[in-house]
Amino acid sequence: MRQRKRAPGRGGKNGTMGQHHLTSAAADGPAATDLSSLALDVVARLVAALERTPLVAICSIDRQGVVRFCNEACAALCGRDAADVVGRPLNELFERGARQPDYDALIEAAWHSGRNAPCGDWPVHAGGRDLWLQSTLVPVFHDGALAQVVCMEVDITARKQEEQALVAAGSNFRQMFLKSGDAILLVREGLIEEANPAALALFRCPHQETFVGRRLADFSPLQQPGGMLSEAAALDYQTQAHAQGNCRYDWRYLDCRGNLFWAEVLITSVTLDHEFLFYVLVRDISARKNAERTLYLAAQVFENSRDAILLTDRERHIIAINRAYSEITGFGSDEMLGKPLSVYRSGVEDDSFFREVWNQLDATDHWQGEIWSRRKSGELFPAWLALTAIRDSADHISNYMAIVSDITERKRSEEHTRHLAEHDFLTDLPNRVLLLDRLSLALSTASRKGSMLAILFLDLDRFKHINDTLGHQVGDQLLKEVAARLLKCVRKVDTVSRQGGDEFVIILADIGDIDHAAHVAATVRAAICQPYHIGTHELNVSTSIGVSIYPSDGDDIDTLVKNADIAMYHAKQSGRNNFQFFSAAMNERIIERATVENGLRRALAEGQFELAFEPELDIASGALVGAEALIRWRHPELGVLLPERFIPVAEDAGLMVPIGDWVLREACRHARAWHDEGHPVLVAVNLSPAQFVQHDLVDNVRAALEVSGLEARYLELELTEAIIMKGGTGTADTLQGLRALGVRLSLDDFGTGWSRLGQLKDYPIDKLKIAQAFMRNGVDTTIIRTIIAMARSLEMTVIAEGVETAEQLEFLRGQGCDQYQGHHAAAAVKAIGMDGVLH
């Protein structure tokens, strides 16, 4: 069986609420489609219920009494097609003869008061037949004004005929009582005396005894829907019937199974054998009440929805809008009703778009998507449109319903979210995601046009030092200023992107030649090198730039970016503050560096490192007083490698901490072995800058001493001037922590840095080591004398490294230097047979 999605109001030509306006709530967000679909489904079910109600004929009339809506039951009652009913005067369809003025007066009263007219029975001529109709008039409002009157008619001809037959029958009342299709109850002195079979069936009671001796109120809930107590209300109606002869009212009953149902009650006061009793006729009107409820819910959903709802007939002429539609678009009912839907297009989408929409709608009964809509002011706004075709009982399209949601805020939010996802949060430059997208487009264009493009990969020189010394807030402000300067160096067609940290990438699209890229790189370097004034700080920053060119340096995104990155590292190695173009030789060096880095990681894991020791001798006595631990890498393929071959790579790769910790532990182990052999000499270990800034340095030194069993006074840690100067506020605390352990501290390569005398006085330094540079080509007598004199004034030991000749040694002895090391010291150790101590 073919499944078809049903839509609201499956009725006649105008199977909708005429001038009444229907709607559902606006959805500003990703759930807009779900809310629109929900509102549409609610309206669909309500209107469909009205259309298919077989027991209640429903129509609506305007102020002139012309029918604007009717359901199938109403059309059948008139003996006409639904399409022939709409547009005709109501009094032409239902002729009430002499009582027509009375009925017209009721309608006029409903229009005047805005209240429901009382329910009544009317003789009517309709569809060539004489009928009795029970009529109810319900006014319906729109935008605070009465828009229409809904007429609900129930055919009670059969009941009237039975009532008339009952009167005519007279003596045959008992037969009619038993045969009546309506429930009939005889009530004497407030208690039920007898109930006919129809009453037993209506109240679902098994036998007469269930009724006899009970009150009508016993078959009612405690309260009626209006809030009145059922018992009190029943007595009031009986009193009214006794006074007036009869009384008709609607009542909520409770059957013997506990189910509630609505009934119309006609209670008549009669005299029998000079006694008063009540003849109570009860008719089930649940269908009518459900129709009234459905009508009410449909009107409420339509009118109070926050989404704009619009209804058309099958020719797509607008027949209803709700309040939200007017609020969103600015168009009122007088401007919309009767106009073709196409009149209100925005003009953004072309005819082919709407042809496809209507083709899909006619085929599937539904279409939804984004469109542009226009307000009365002329302003365009993005909207989510849900269109549904409404089919009648013959499965023909009778109406169309449109739900329009203003998604301006949702689109704005989506755009903001997309911007955040594609841009760097600090500089607002495109991030890596957007850069790759733009680079892909630029490559496609360059390939198609046969042109060139360039990638510039930038890294700020020593930016980490600024973050560490001045704080991340200053660093962030610097990055923002750098981003602003970069944007001024390129064209609008180019892209400047921040990759993270202090790295930036620039795409130069469609360059004429390599000189263009070189010119931009030089301009960028010059712009970044200008001083920065951030708060109270004046900063001077440089940059290293790598350049790759399409197509010579690669024809895909990954290759071009990687080669620009390689060129940038080459610029760093070439002294920083310059730019370099990518070359094959450069790539080989980078690959070699990567190979060394991977080899270092294996060396750590496989134990390929070993230590060599350079002796330190006392100048006065010539005795061996210590040895400096020097690392060697026994490479499985290249043999023994000296530190200068691999230490710079280890520093860049972040491996100096684990390597330095290994050297520390191994040196302590060797020194302890010397002591066990009767040679109590100290061991000197160099600390790398990366080691010194580790918060657990003191703990690591303590652990190395404890594991080896070496006394702390036999361990000497060598620091450079750069470590002390750049160590930050924690330098003094770290040095004091090491001193508290009992180890000795030495300042290596003294005289090559910028240490001030005041700094040396503040730190617990035990020894100054004269840099080897001052011993080359003889000796630099002035500087050496100065350093020795400074050490004496600070009560520090002084040692000279790189001593090669006896003449150099004699000079140092004459100046009062304490210790020395170098080739001359190594030769002296071998000459006196002490070299075995260190192995």
C-alpha positions, 0 to 999 in steps of 0.5 A: 500500500502506498504511504502518503504523508497526510497534511492538515485540513483534508477537506473541500476547496477551502478546507481551512479556517477561512479568514481565521489565521493559523500559526506555530512558534518561530525556531531560532536555532538548529532545532527550527526544522523540528519545531516547524514540523511539530507545529505543522503536524499539530495543525494537520491533525486538528484540521483533518479531524474537523474535515472528517467529522461525520456527525457534525456539519461545520462551516464558517461565515464572514460578516456578510453571511457568506460561507468561507469554509465547510467540511464534508459533513456540511457539504453532504447536508446541503446536498452539494459539492464542497466546492459549490458551498464556499462563497454562497450565503448561508441562508441560501443553503439552509432555509429556516422559513418563518424562523429565519429572522430569529436565526439571523438575530442570533448571528447578529448577536454573536457578531455584536457580543463575541459570545457563543449563541445558545444551542437550539433546534431549528426546522430547516430546508436543505438539499431538497429535504426538510430537516431538524438541525441543532445549531451552535454558533461560535465566534472566532477572533483574529488580532483581537477582532472578531473575524468569523462565526463558525456554525456547527449543525447536528442533524436531529431529524430522527430524534425529532421524528421520534419525539413527535411520534411519541407525542402522537402515540399517546397510549403507545408511550411504553412501546416508544420508551422501549424502542427509542434509540435515545437513552430515556430515564424516568425520575420520580422524587429525584431518584431514577425509577426506570431506564430504557435499553438505550440508557443501559447501552449508553451508560454501559450498565448491565441491568436495570438495577444499576439505575433504579433508586439512584440519582442522576448526579450519581452518574456524574463526576464530582464537578462539571467542566465549568467548575460547578458541583454536579449534584447542585447543578443537577438540582438546579436544572430539575427545578428549572424544568419543573418551573418551565416544563422542560430544560435542555443542557449539556452534561458530563456523565460517567458511565458504569465503567468509569469512562467520561462522555458528553451528553445532551440532556432534555429533561421534561416535567410531566404529570402521571396519576397526579404525581410529578415526575421527570422524563429525561432524554440523554443523547451522546454528543461526544462527537460534537464536543470533540469537534468543538475542542478540535476547532478551539485547539486549531484556532489556538495553535494557529493564532498563537504560534510564534512561527509565521503560518500561511494557507493557500487554496489549491490555486496557491492564492492566500486565504489565511495568515496568522499574527506571527506572519504579520509580525515577522513580515509586516504584511497584514491580512488585507494586503495578503488575502486573495493574492497569489503566493508568488507575489511575495517572493524575495527575487533572490531565487529564480523561477527554476528554483521554485519550479523544482520546489513545487514539483517536489511538493506535488510529488511528496506533499512536503518541501523544506529548506532555506530561502530569502524572504522580504519584509514589507519594508523591503528588507531581505532576511533568511528564512526556513520555509516548510511547505505542505500540501493538504489533501482532501478525502479524494486524495486531491490537493485542496490547500497548501500550508507554509510555515516561515521561520526567521533564521536571521539570528541563527545564521548570524550565530552560525557565521560567528561559530564558523569564524571562530572555527576558522580564525585564531582566537588571539590575532583573528587571523585565519588558522590552519584550517582556513589556511589549508582551504585557501591554499587549496584554492590558490593552488587550483588557480595557479595550476589552471593559469600556469602561474606561481605562488609562494609560501612564507613560513615565519618564526619569531626569534627567541619569542620564548624568552619574552614569554618567560621573562615578561609574561604571556600577557606581554607575549600575546600583545606582541603577537597581535602587533606582529599580526597587524604588521604582517597584514600591512605587508601583503595584498588583499588577495594574499593570506596571512595565517597564524599556525600557533605559538609564534609561527605565521604562514603567508600565502602569496597568490599569483606572483610574477617571479621569485623576486616578488616573494623575496621583496615581500619577505624582506618587507616582512622582516623589516616590519617585524624588526621595528621596535614594539612599545607594549605597556612600559616595555620596548621590545626588539624582535626579529624573525626567521623566514623560509620560502617555498615556491610553486611549482618548483618546490612542490605541487601539493599543500603538504610539500610546499608547507613542509619545504617552507618550514625546512627553509625557515629552520635553515634561516634559524641555523644561519644566524636568525633574522633573515630569510632563506629559499628552500633548496635540495641541499637544505632538505638533506641537512634537515633530514640528517638532523631528523636522523640524528634526533631519532638516533638520540632517542634510540641511544637513550633507550639502548644505552649507547652513551658513555662518559669520558673524564678530563682531569683537573689538577692543583697547580701548586701541588700537581695533585689530581683533585677532580675530573670533568665528565664529558659525554660521548655517543658510541654510534652503532654505525658512525663510531664515537661521536663528540658532543658538538655533533649531537648536543645542539640537536638534543637541545632543539629536540628537548632531549637534554633533560633525560640526557643530562639526568643520565650523565649526572647519575653515571658521573656520581656512580663513577666517582663513588667507584674511584673513592672505593678504590682509594682515590677521593676526587670530585667529579664535575658535571655540566648542567644544561639550561633545560635541566636548570629550569626543571622544578625537580632539579634538586630532587634529581641531584639528591636522588643521584647522590643517594643511589650512588652513595657519593658524598655531596661535597664530591659533586661539582655542578657547572653552570654557564653565565647564560643559565644564571642570567636567564634563569628568572626569579627562581635562579637564586632559590635553585642555587640555594637548594643545591647548596643546601645539599652540600654540592659545589657550584662552578661558573663555566666559561667565565668572562665570555658572558655579561655577569656582573660582580654584584650578581656573583656576590648574590649567588653561592658560587664556589669556583670560577672557570676561565674560558678556554678562549682566553688561553688560545694563541698564548694567553690574554694576560689582562683578562686572566689577571682580572678574573683571578683577582675577582675570584680572590676578592670573592673568596672563590677557587679559580680554574683555567681550562684549555691549558696546552703548554708549560708556559701557559701553566707557569703564567697561571701559577705566577698569577695565583690560579688554583687549578687547571685542565686541558691537554697539558693536565692530561699529559701530566696525569699520564706521566705520573701514572694516574690516568688509570684512576679515571677509567 
